[in-house]
Amino acid sequence: MNETKLTRRQFAAAVRGMLRQRKPIVHPFTVIVDNREQCPWTFGDLPEVRGRRQRVTIDKQYLVTGDYSISGYEDRFAIERKSLEDLYSTLGQNRERFEREFQRMQEMRFAAVVVEASWLEVLDPTLARPAGDWLSDLHPASVAGTITAWSIRYPRIHWWFPGGRRRAELLAWELTAKFWREASSTRQS
């Protein structure tokens, strides 16, 4: 029987290699979460990359525009989080305030509204909530019309409807991480 024996040095190197693979990826930027955000995403359970967990530092502070940004890029990057109920409320009762925010977002390098619902749920909110639980008097066609009109009026602001809170959080993470990679590579060149 031919057994392979490792020296202590080889064994230690193998253990270090295994530990290094399990060490989390800590991203070199800080996500800013507006301190007024009522139900913030935590980015705490991000998908693994090559078997390694991902971590990012979160800092809560006042943001002039949006609910999420990247430290140092607050005037260039914003994500606005909207639950389905909040979307209807914002486009109804708080429309003027939200449009002023859109005007500020339009000046940014990248801005997005990430809705925690699918487009079908926006068009028919009772798909997400039973009809008796839905409280908005705003007609879905009015909401869809505003989103369409504002997509043309404010072409630099991207609307996303990934379908659900978790999908929205993961999409927001991908947008944030990709913006950081693009912005930091541009800065270095």
N, C-alpha and C positions, 0 to 999 in steps of 0.2 A: 504494500500500500504506500503510495507516494503522497505524503502530506506536504502542503506548502506552509512554511513557518515564516511569520513576519518578525522582523527585528522590532525592538521597542520603538526605534525611530520611525520605521514604516507604519507601525500601528498608530503612533501618535499623529503622523501625517494624515492617515486615513480618517481618524476621528476628527481632526481639525477640518478636513474637507467636508465631512458630513455635517458638522456644526455650522460651517460657513454657508452651506446650502439652506439650512433652516433659519438662518438669521434673516429677519424681515428687511424688506426694502423700505427705507425711510426716505421719503421724497424731500428734495432740497428746497421746497417752498412751503409757505404757510397759507392755508385757506382762511380767508376772512369771512366770518358769518355775521351778518348784521345783528346787533344786540336786540333789535325789536322783533326778530324772526320768532314766530309763535310756535312752530313745530319744525325745528331745524333738522336737516340731514346731518348725520354724524360722520359719515364716511368711515365708520368704524369696522365694517365687515366687507372690505373690498376684496375682489377676486384675487386669488393667488396668481403669481407670475413665476413660471418655472418652479413650482413647488414652494415658493416663498410668499409669505404674507406681505401685504403692502400697508404702510402707515404714513399718515400725513398729519402735520401739526395743524390744529384748529385754533383760531383766535377770535373771540367775540368782541366786536367793536362797532361803532356807528359807521354805517355806509350811507353816503349821500344818495347813491343810485344802486339798485339791485339788492338782492339778499345774500349773494355770495360773490367773492372776488378773490384775487391773489394779492398778497402783501407786495406793495410796490407797483401794482398794476391797477389800483382801484379806479383810476381815470381812463383805463383802456379795456377793462374786462369786467363784465357783469353777467350774472345769471339771476333771473327773477323766478322764484319757485311759486307755483300756484296749485293749490288743491282745486278740485272741480268747483266746490262751493265758493272758494275765494275768487276764482276766475269770474264766475257769474256776478258776485258782489262787486268786484272791482270794475267790471265793464258796465255795471248798472249804476249803483249809488256813488262810486268813487272814480267815475270815468275821467273827469277833468284832471284829478291828481295823477292818475295812471298815465294819461297822455303826456303830461309834463315830464314824467319819468321816462317815457319813450323818447321824448325829444332829447333828453340828456343821454340816453343809451345810444341813440342814433349817431352821436359824435364819437363813440368808442370804436376801438379796433374790432372788438367782438362783443356781441350782446345776444342773449337768448332768454326766451321765456320757456321754462320747462313745466309742463302741466302734468300733474299726477293723475292723468286719465288718458284714455284713448280718444281719437277723433270721433269715433262713433258714440262714445259716452258724452262728449261735448254736444253732439247733435241730439242725443236722447239721454239726458241725465238719469232717467229711471232705469237704464241698464246698469248703472253703478249704485243707485239708491232706490229703494222702493218708492213708488209714486207718492205714498202718504208721508214719506220722510223728506221729500224734496220741497224746499221752502221758497225757492226763487220764483218771482213772477215774470222774470225776464224770459222772453221767448228764445229758444235755441237758435232760431234763424237770425235773430238780432245779434247774438254772440258770434255766430259763424260769419255774419256779414261784417262785423267789426274786425274780427281777426283777418279776414280777407282784405278789407280796405287798408288796415294798418300794415299788412305785409307789403302792400304796394307803396303806401305813404312812407314807411320806415323800412326800406329794403335791407338795411344792415342788421336788423334785429330778426333773429331766427326763432320760429315757433316750433316746439317739439311736443308731441303727444305720445309718449312711450307706453302708456297704459299701466297705471298703478304707481304707487309710491316708491317701491324698491327699484323698479325699472327706471323711474325718473332720477332717483339718487345715483344709480350707476351711470346713466347717461350724463348727468351733470359732472360726475367724476371724470369720465372720459373727455368731455369738453374741456374741463379745467386742466387736466394733465397734458392734453394735446396742445392747448394754448401755451402752457408753460414751456413745453419742448420747443415749439415754434418760436416763441418770443425770446427764449434764452439762446437759441442757436443764432437768431438774427442779431442779437446783441453782441455775440462773440465774434461774428464775422465782420 
